[in-house]
Amino acid sequence: QVQLVESGGGLVQAGGSLRLSCVPSGSIFSFVIMGWYRQAPGKQRELVASITRGGSTQYADSLKGRFTISRDNAQKTMYLQMSSLKPEDTAVYYCNAVQITTGQYEFWGQGTQVTVSS
């Protein structure tokens, strides 16, 4: 069973920065795509950003320019660099990974809380 472990969340003032990390068990190369999602209280989970095995990235339109997703295959880690944070960025952030072997399998981390104070 694949496990995804997130870290890096916390409390930050508006305008500040945070970097989230996601470390999967096993080989990071086994995932065709990885991403970050977030869920704020009372709202649906939404895609923040994703990155393919080849390095192609996709972002939620509203977050372009403030958030950067990256993947360090040597360190077996995926990152989400968040800058110019706003109170509306407050949410639980989840790491997601998709693996294709005998079928398509999707995995989630336990989530890490990001709270941005005004």
N, C-alpha and C positions, 0 to 999 in steps of 0.2 A: 504494500500500500504506500503510495506516494504521500509524503508530508511536505507542506510548505510552511516555513517559519518566518513570520514577519517581525520586524523590529524597527525602531526609530521614531515611533509616534510620541506624542507628548503635548504639552501646553506651550503655546507660543503667542506672542503679541502680534496683532495685525501688522503686516509689512515684513514680518520675519520669514525665516526659511527653516525647512526641515528636510531631511533625507530619509526616506524609507528604504529598507532592505528586505529582500525576500530570498531565502536560501532553501532550495528544494533538496529533498533526500534523493540520492541517486544522481545520475548524470543530467546536467542541464541541457545537454544536446538532445535528450529524448523528447523535449517539448517543442512542438512546431510553432507554438505561439504562447506567450506569457503576457500577463497584463495586470493592471491595477483597477479595481472597482472601489466605489465608495457608497456608503449608505448613511444618510443623515436621518435623525429621528423623524418618524412619520412619513418618510419618503422611500421611494423604490431605490433599489441598488442600481447604480449607473456606472457605465464605463468611463474611466478616467483616461487611460492610455494603454496601448498594447504594443508589443514588439515581437516580430517573427524571429525564427531561428537565423534567418539571413540578415537581420538587423533593420528591416523595414518597420517604421513606426506609424502609429495612428493616435490622434488625440481627440478628446471631446472639444468641439469648436470653442466653447467658452473658456477653455483652459490653455489654449495654445499661447505660447510665449511666456507662460509662468511656470509650467510644469515640464520636466524633461524625464523621459524614461530611457533607461540604458540597461545593458546586459553585459556583464563581465564573465565570459565563459571560463577564463582561467581561475577566477575566484568563485565560480559557481554561484553567482549572485545577480539578482536583478534589482535595480534601484529606481526610485522615483524621487527626483530632486524637485522640491516645491519651493517657490520663492514668491515674494509679494503676497503672502497669504492674507486671506480675508476671513472675517467671521463666518461667512457662508461656506467656507471650505471645511468647517467643522463636520466631522463624520467619522465613522469607522471605515478604515481603508483595508481592503482585502486583496491579497495576492491570488492570482488565478493562473492556471497552467493547463494546456491541452496537449495530450499525448495521443499519438496514433500508432497503434501496434496491431493487435487483432481486431481492433475497433477503435472508435474515438472515445477517449476518456478525458474527463474534465475534473480538475482538482482545485480545492480552495484552502487557503490558510485560515487561521482562526480570527484574523483581523487585528488591527492595531488602531487605537483611538488617537485621533488628531483633533485638538481643540485650539481654536484661534480666538483669542480675547480681543475685544475692541478697545 
